[in-house]
Amino acid sequence: MEMINQLSDGKTKAFAKHCFERHSKAELEEAARGSPDQAEMKHWGISPGQWEEAVAAALADHQPSS
């Protein structure tokens, strides 16, 4: 979880870890193409920007290392 560990905001990092552990790469790719999930933002207390940052970090950590 290299990219997730670089996140400085605690709520964003916690949501990113949740996304990484609960969703597949394909699910995260689909989420990244859409709009931030209002229910998740409310539940986690995060902004649209934090949601996008967390999903992007979780998706990046699903990519194979080079």
C-alpha positions as CSV (number, residue, x, y, z in Angstrom):
1,M,0.0,0.0,0.0
2,E,2.7,2.4,-1.0
3,M,0.5,5.1,-2.4
4,I,-2.0,4.9,0.4
5,N,0.7,5.2,3.0
6,Q,1.8,8.5,1.4
7,L,-1.6,10.1,2.1
8,S,-1.3,12.6,4.9
9,D,-4.9,13.1,5.8
10,G,-6.1,10.4,8.3
11,K,-9.7,10.2,6.9
12,T,-8.5,10.0,3.3
13,K,-6.0,7.3,4.2
14,A,-8.6,5.3,6.2
15,F,-11.0,5.4,3.3
16,A,-8.3,4.5,0.8
17,K,-7.3,1.4,2.9
18,H,-11.0,0.4,3.0
19,C,-11.3,0.8,-0.8
20,F,-8.1,-1.3,-1.4
21,E,-9.2,-4.1,0.9
22,R,-12.9,-4.3,-0.1
23,H,-12.8,-3.5,-3.9
24,S,-11.2,-5.1,-6.9
25,K,-9.1,-3.2,-9.4
26,A,-12.0,-3.3,-11.9
27,E,-14.4,-1.9,-9.3
28,L,-12.0,0.9,-8.4
29,E,-11.5,1.7,-12.1
30,E,-15.2,2.0,-12.5
31,A,-15.5,4.2,-9.4
32,A,-12.7,6.5,-10.6
33,R,-14.5,7.1,-13.9
34,G,-17.7,8.1,-12.1
35,S,-18.6,10.8,-9.6
36,P,-17.7,10.6,-6.0
37,D,-20.2,8.5,-4.0
38,Q,-22.3,10.8,-1.8
39,A,-23.2,8.0,0.7
40,E,-19.5,7.1,1.2
41,M,-18.4,10.7,1.6
42,K,-21.1,11.2,4.2
43,H,-20.2,8.0,6.0
44,W,-16.5,8.7,6.1
45,G,-16.8,12.5,6.6
46,I,-14.7,13.3,3.5
47,S,-14.9,15.8,0.6
48,P,-15.2,14.9,-3.1
49,G,-11.5,15.7,-3.5
50,Q,-10.6,13.3,-0.6
51,W,-12.8,10.6,-2.1
52,E,-11.1,11.0,-5.5
53,E,-7.7,11.0,-3.9
54,A,-8.4,7.9,-1.9
55,V,-9.9,5.9,-4.8
56,A,-6.9,6.9,-7.0
57,A,-4.4,5.8,-4.3
58,A,-6.2,2.5,-3.8
59,L,-6.3,1.9,-7.5
60,A,-2.6,2.8,-7.9
61,D,-1.7,0.3,-5.2
62,H,-3.6,-2.5,-7.1
63,Q,-1.2,-2.0,-10.0
64,P,1.6,-4.4,-10.3
65,S,5.0,-3.1,-9.2
66,S,7.5,-2.4,-11.9
